[in-house]
Amino acid sequence: MKRRTLTKYLTLSAIASSLPVALAACQSSSDTASTDSITTNNKPVKIDSTPRDDGFAAIGTVAELDEKGFISDKAFFAGSLLLIRDPGDTSALIAVDSLCTHQGCSVDWESDAGVFACPCHGSSFNADGTVATGPATTALKTFEAIIEEDLVLVKAIT
């Protein structure tokens, strides 16, 4: 057998054997259960990211929000999401699409500066999602958010 033919067979075998792994890695997380169960205040709380009839979906718990200072959900059904407590009124919530409007990088909440900051090109957004510094020129999309019992809910369907 020629070396070139052997190389072709080995390459084809390697591709064929890695195909199931590649398919599993590309499988959407929505194919798995849409609910997570966590415990807060010694009682189980079900996080169901499926939108209710009123358009709200649970994205986390109040305890998680208070512990980390934000909730990030890149798999939110209406797009990548970042939620914080309003720095001006801690009883209110602010939820924004976490993709920078400049070139789509994920913004991070920088609580010390009070801005959503894009690590890619330096854009920053005020807590309400409006542009603080460019190169972005368009505000982040915002969502209505509420607290209901121990859950943080975001409305993306109107």
C-alpha positions as YAML, in Angstrom:
chain: A
units: angstrom
residues:
- id: 1
  name: MET
  ca: [0.00, 0.00, 0.00]
- id: 2
  name: LYS
  ca: [1.25, 3.47, -0.83]
- id: 3
  name: ARG
  ca: [1.98, 5.93, 1.94]
- id: 4
  name: ARG
  ca: [-0.44, 8.48, 0.43]
- id: 5
  name: THR
  ca: [-3.29, 5.93, 0.42]
- id: 6
  name: LEU
  ca: [-2.53, 4.94, 4.02]
- id: 7
  name: THR
  ca: [-2.54, 8.61, 5.05]
- id: 8
  name: LYS
  ca: [-5.94, 9.11, 3.40]
- id: 9
  name: TYR
  ca: [-7.40, 6.10, 5.23]
- id: 10
  name: LEU
  ca: [-5.98, 7.22, 8.58]
- id: 11
  name: THR
  ca: [-7.31, 10.75, 8.09]
- id: 12
  name: LEU
  ca: [-10.74, 9.46, 7.13]
- id: 13
  name: SER
  ca: [-10.76, 7.14, 10.15]
- id: 14
  name: ALA
  ca: [-9.82, 9.98, 12.50]
- id: 15
  name: ILE
  ca: [-12.59, 12.19, 11.12]
- id: 16
  name: ALA
  ca: [-15.17, 9.42, 11.29]
- id: 17
  name: SER
  ca: [-14.26, 8.49, 14.86]
- id: 18
  name: SER
  ca: [-14.44, 12.09, 16.08]
- id: 19
  name: LEU
  ca: [-17.80, 12.80, 14.42]
- id: 20
  name: PRO
  ca: [-19.98, 11.61, 17.36]
- id: 21
  name: VAL
  ca: [-17.98, 13.79, 19.77]
- id: 22
  name: ALA
  ca: [-18.33, 16.82, 17.49]
- id: 23
  name: LEU
  ca: [-22.07, 16.29, 17.13]
- id: 24
  name: ALA
  ca: [-22.51, 16.00, 20.89]
- id: 25
  name: ALA
  ca: [-20.53, 19.21, 21.45]
- id: 26
  name: CYS
  ca: [-22.67, 21.10, 18.93]
- id: 27
  name: GLN
  ca: [-25.92, 19.94, 20.46]
- id: 28
  name: SER
  ca: [-27.97, 22.85, 21.76]
- id: 29
  name: SER
  ca: [-28.44, 23.19, 25.50]
- id: 30
  name: SER
  ca: [-32.16, 23.58, 24.79]
- id: 31
  name: ASP
  ca: [-32.23, 19.87, 24.02]
- id: 32
  name: THR
  ca: [-31.61, 19.27, 27.71]
- id: 33
  name: ALA
  ca: [-34.10, 19.98, 30.47]
- id: 34
  name: SER
  ca: [-35.11, 23.65, 30.66]
- id: 35
  name: THR
  ca: [-35.36, 23.59, 34.42]
- id: 36
  name: ASP
  ca: [-32.72, 23.66, 37.12]
- id: 37
  name: SER
  ca: [-33.38, 22.99, 40.76]
- id: 38
  name: ILE
  ca: [-31.42, 24.85, 43.40]
- id: 39
  name: THR
  ca: [-31.85, 25.34, 47.12]
- id: 40
  name: THR
  ca: [-32.44, 28.67, 48.81]
- id: 41
  name: ASN
  ca: [-33.41, 29.12, 52.44]
- id: 42
  name: ASN
  ca: [-33.24, 25.32, 52.83]
- id: 43
  name: LYS
  ca: [-36.03, 24.77, 50.32]
- id: 44
  name: PRO
  ca: [-35.79, 23.70, 46.68]
- id: 45
  name: VAL
  ca: [-36.49, 26.39, 44.09]
- id: 46
  name: LYS
  ca: [-37.12, 25.48, 40.47]
- id: 47
  name: ILE
  ca: [-35.58, 27.75, 37.85]
- id: 48
  name: ASP
  ca: [-37.65, 27.35, 34.70]
- id: 49
  name: SER
  ca: [-36.36, 29.44, 31.83]
- id: 50
  name: THR
  ca: [-39.46, 28.67, 29.77]
- id: 51
  name: PRO
  ca: [-41.52, 31.86, 29.40]
- id: 52
  name: ARG
  ca: [-44.81, 31.96, 31.25]
- id: 53
  name: ASP
  ca: [-48.04, 33.21, 29.70]
- id: 54
  name: ASP
  ca: [-47.21, 36.75, 30.86]
- id: 55
  name: GLY
  ca: [-43.83, 36.59, 29.05]
- id: 56
  name: PHE
  ca: [-41.65, 36.36, 32.19]
- id: 57
  name: ALA
  ca: [-39.05, 33.62, 32.65]
- id: 58
  name: ALA
  ca: [-36.95, 32.82, 35.71]
- id: 59
  name: ILE
  ca: [-33.23, 33.37, 35.27]
- id: 60
  name: GLY
  ca: [-31.96, 32.95, 38.82]
- id: 61
  name: THR
  ca: [-32.57, 33.60, 42.48]
- id: 62
  name: VAL
  ca: [-32.37, 36.72, 44.61]
- id: 63
  name: ALA
  ca: [-29.67, 34.99, 46.68]
- id: 64
  name: GLU
  ca: [-27.55, 34.43, 43.56]
- id: 65
  name: LEU
  ca: [-28.02, 38.07, 42.50]
- id: 66
  name: ASP
  ca: [-27.06, 39.38, 45.93]
- id: 67
  name: GLU
  ca: [-24.08, 37.03, 46.22]
- id: 68
  name: LYS
  ca: [-22.52, 37.76, 42.81]
- id: 69
  name: GLY
  ca: [-23.93, 41.24, 42.20]
- id: 70
  name: PHE
  ca: [-25.30, 40.20, 38.81]
- id: 71
  name: ILE
  ca: [-26.93, 37.32, 36.96]
- id: 72
  name: SER
  ca: [-25.68, 36.37, 33.52]
- id: 73
  name: ASP
  ca: [-27.64, 34.03, 31.25]
- id: 74
  name: LYS
  ca: [-26.12, 33.52, 27.83]
- id: 75
  name: ALA
  ca: [-28.77, 30.91, 27.00]
- id: 76
  name: PHE
  ca: [-31.77, 33.15, 27.75]
- id: 77
  name: PHE
  ca: [-34.47, 32.48, 25.14]
- id: 78
  name: ALA
  ca: [-34.52, 36.12, 23.96]
- id: 79
  name: GLY
  ca: [-30.74, 36.54, 23.75]
- id: 80
  name: SER
  ca: [-27.70, 36.84, 25.95]
- id: 81
  name: LEU
  ca: [-28.68, 38.57, 29.19]
- id: 82
  name: LEU
  ca: [-27.00, 40.41, 32.07]
- id: 83
  name: LEU
  ca: [-29.03, 41.56, 35.08]
- id: 84
  name: ILE
  ca: [-28.03, 43.82, 38.00]
- id: 85
  name: ARG
  ca: [-29.68, 45.74, 40.80]
- id: 86
  name: ASP
  ca: [-30.18, 49.39, 39.83]
- id: 87
  name: PRO
  ca: [-27.32, 51.29, 41.53]
- id: 88
  name: GLY
  ca: [-29.68, 54.24, 42.10]
- id: 89
  name: ASP
  ca: [-32.50, 52.13, 43.58]
- id: 90
  name: THR
  ca: [-31.47, 48.71, 44.88]
- id: 91
  name: SER
  ca: [-35.09, 47.55, 44.97]
- id: 92
  name: ALA
  ca: [-35.21, 47.87, 41.17]
- id: 93
  name: LEU
  ca: [-33.57, 45.61, 38.60]
- id: 94
  name: ILE
  ca: [-31.92, 46.35, 35.27]
- id: 95
  name: ALA
  ca: [-31.65, 43.63, 32.62]
- id: 96
  name: VAL
  ca: [-29.80, 44.24, 29.36]
- id: 97
  name: ASP
  ca: [-28.82, 42.27, 26.30]
- id: 98
  name: SER
  ca: [-25.18, 41.58, 27.14]
- id: 99
  name: LEU
  ca: [-23.91, 41.77, 23.57]
- id: 100
  name: CYS
  ca: [-22.15, 45.03, 22.78]
- id: 101
  name: THR
  ca: [-23.89, 46.95, 20.02]
- id: 102
  name: HIS
  ca: [-20.54, 47.76, 18.40]
- id: 103
  name: GLN
  ca: [-19.39, 44.30, 17.33]
- id: 104
  name: GLY
  ca: [-21.22, 41.80, 19.53]
- id: 105
  name: CYS
  ca: [-18.68, 41.04, 22.26]
- id: 106
  name: SER
  ca: [-20.10, 40.18, 25.69]
- id: 107
  name: VAL
  ca: [-20.11, 43.09, 28.11]
- id: 108
  name: ASP
  ca: [-19.31, 42.70, 31.80]
- id: 109
  name: TRP
  ca: [-20.76, 44.56, 34.76]
- id: 110
  name: GLU
  ca: [-18.11, 46.64, 36.51]
- id: 111
  name: SER
  ca: [-19.79, 47.60, 39.76]
- id: 112
  name: ASP
  ca: [-16.95, 49.89, 40.93]
- id: 113
  name: ALA
  ca: [-17.31, 52.07, 37.83]
- id: 114
  name: GLY
  ca: [-21.08, 51.52, 37.56]
- id: 115
  name: VAL
  ca: [-20.90, 50.58, 33.87]
- id: 116
  name: PHE
  ca: [-21.29, 47.65, 31.52]
- id: 117
  name: ALA
  ca: [-17.86, 47.43, 29.86]
- id: 118
  name: CYS
  ca: [-16.92, 45.78, 26.59]
- id: 119
  name: PRO
  ca: [-13.48, 44.17, 26.79]
- id: 120
  name: CYS
  ca: [-13.02, 44.05, 23.00]
- id: 121
  name: HIS
  ca: [-12.97, 47.67, 21.87]
- id: 122
  name: GLY
  ca: [-13.50, 49.73, 25.02]
- id: 123
  name: SER
  ca: [-17.15, 50.71, 24.73]
- id: 124
  name: SER
  ca: [-18.95, 51.24, 28.01]
- id: 125
  name: PHE
  ca: [-22.61, 51.59, 28.83]
- id: 126
  name: ASN
  ca: [-24.32, 53.27, 31.76]
- id: 127
  name: ALA
  ca: [-26.34, 51.12, 34.17]
- id: 128
  name: ASP
  ca: [-29.51, 51.86, 32.17]
- id: 129
  name: GLY
  ca: [-27.86, 50.53, 28.98]
- id: 130
  name: THR
  ca: [-27.21, 53.89, 27.31]
- id: 131
  name: VAL
  ca: [-23.81, 54.49, 25.72]
- id: 132
  name: ALA
  ca: [-21.24, 56.05, 28.06]
- id: 133
  name: THR
  ca: [-18.19, 55.81, 25.77]
- id: 134
  name: GLY
  ca: [-17.73, 54.55, 22.20]
- id: 135
  name: PRO
  ca: [-17.01, 53.21, 19.71]
- id: 136
  name: ALA
  ca: [-20.55, 51.84, 20.26]
- id: 137
  name: THR
  ca: [-23.25, 54.35, 19.30]
- id: 138
  name: THR
  ca: [-26.40, 52.36, 20.13]
- id: 139
  name: ALA
  ca: [-27.69, 51.55, 23.62]
- id: 140
  name: LEU
  ca: [-27.97, 48.00, 24.91]
- id: 141
  name: LYS
  ca: [-31.45, 46.49, 24.59]
- id: 142
  name: THR
  ca: [-33.22, 46.38, 27.95]
- id: 143
  name: PHE
  ca: [-35.75, 43.95, 29.39]
- id: 144
  name: GLU
  ca: [-38.33, 44.31, 32.14]
- id: 145
  name: ALA
  ca: [-37.24, 42.46, 35.29]
- id: 146
  name: ILE
  ca: [-38.96, 41.72, 38.59]
- id: 147
  name: ILE
  ca: [-38.49, 39.74, 41.78]
- id: 148
  name: GLU
  ca: [-41.20, 37.25, 42.63]
- id: 149
  name: GLU
  ca: [-40.71, 35.37, 45.92]
- id: 150
  name: ASP
  ca: [-37.11, 34.05, 45.71]
- id: 151
  name: LEU
  ca: [-36.88, 34.22, 41.92]
- id: 152
  name: VAL
  ca: [-35.58, 36.86, 39.52]
- id: 153
  name: LEU
  ca: [-37.79, 37.01, 36.43]
- id: 154
  name: VAL
  ca: [-37.18, 38.73, 33.11]
- id: 155
  name: LYS
  ca: [-39.82, 39.56, 30.51]
- id: 156
  name: ALA
  ca: [-38.82, 39.24, 26.90]
- id: 157
  name: ILE
  ca: [-42.17, 38.51, 25.31]
- id: 158
  name: THR
  ca: [-44.61, 41.40, 25.15]
...
